[in-house]
Amino acid sequence: MGDGIQTLHTWERSGLLDDAWSRREFLKFCGRMAVLLGLSDAFIPRIARALETAIQNRRPSIVWLEFQDCAGNTESFTRADSPSVAQAVLEAVSLDYHETLMAAAGHRAEEARHKALEAHRGQVIVVVEGSIPTKDDGIYCTIGGKTALQIIREVEPYALVFVAVGTCAAFGGLPKANPNPTGAVGVEDVVRTKPVINLPGCPANPDVLMGLLVHYLVFNRLPDLDAQRRPLFAFGKRIHDTCERRPHFDAGQFALAFDDYGARQGYCLYKLGCKGPETYNICASLRWNMQASWPVKAGHPCIGCSERDFWDRFTPFYERLPEVRAFGVEQRADRLGGTLVGVTAVGVLAHALYTWAVRRAERKAEELAKKEGEAKPNPPEG
Ligand code: SF4
C-alpha cells in the first residue's frame, strides 16, 4: 500500500510468496484469474510471476477518486472473495490515494495524492467511482475545495488510464437519471487525452476489476474492449445467454408473481421485469460472494444495472421489457413450449462450465504449489 493508506492495513507482504498455505491460495487465485481472462492453465505460472514481480519491484500506482457515489464499489472491492484475493492484488499495486480507505485526512490526504501523481507521471492508474457533475461549473461535488471536474483535469496529465468503476462513473448512473439535476456525466465524457475503461455495474464485480489489473500486470497492456469501452472478457456476453433460467424462458415457463408456483420452481423472471435480455455482464457465470449466487439465482430479476441509462430505460424495474426487436425477446417469451432449447444448451451450462474451469485451474495451481514445495531445499536441522 502507498504512504497514504498503509497505516490502515496490517497485511504482511511476505506471506504470499513464502508461506506454504498462502502460496497455494495465491496460485489458486492466479488460476481463477486465468479462467476469468479466458486464458489456459498454462498461464498460471506467468500470472504468478507477473504478480510476484509487481509485489517485489514495480507496483503500479493507483489513485482512487470518489465523486457522486455511494462507495458501493469500494465496499464490494474490500469484500472480494477471500482475504487472499484482495491481498494478492492490493500488494501488487500501490493504492496511494483512496478517500474512504486511507487513514490520512484533509491536507495530508491531498498531499498523498500529489506525491503519488508526481512520482508516477504518466503511469498512474486512476480509478474513478461515482459520476461527475458538470452543471453550474460542477459545484455539486467538491473535495478539498476543488470540484470533481477540476480534480479530473488536474489528474489527467499524470494518468496512464482511467478506470470508471461502477455504472455512475461509467455512464453517469443514478445521478444522471432524468432530470439529472447536477448535470452528471461519466468519466468518458470529460477525459479527453487518456484511455477510459468502463467497468459498469451497481456495484461492479470486484473480480472484474482485479482481472483488469492482472491483465495489465501480465501483458503490460489493457484488455480488448467493446464499443462501450468495457473489457470483452467480462462484458462480451448477454446475461440472458448465460442465465441458468434460460431453458424455462425457451420453454415458455415464467414466474408471474414472486410467490407463485413458477417462482418456486425457478422459472424465468422475464415477465417479472428481468432485463437480462438487454444486459451484458458476466454475473451469471462469475456470480458473487465466492461464486455462491447472483440476483437472478436468488429469485430477483436482473435490473440491467450495468447498462447505459438503466434508470431511465429500465424503470419500472418490475415491468416486463417492451418489445425488443433486436433480440426478438417478446416473440419468444410468448411462444409457449418453444423450440429453442438446443440454442441455449451452452447458455445454461455457462456457470457449470465456468465453475468446472475454475476447479480445474485450482487443482493445477495446487499441483504447482506442491511441486514448488518439493523443489525447495529442506531447512537445515537444529
Ligand atoms: S429473462 Fe432473465 S431470468 Fe429469464 S432467462 Fe433471461 S436473464 Fe434469465
Residues whose N, C-alpha, C, O or C-beta is under 5 A from the ligand:
A	BS01	SF4	I239 H240 C243 R245 R246 F249 C268 L269 Y270 C274 G276 P277 V296
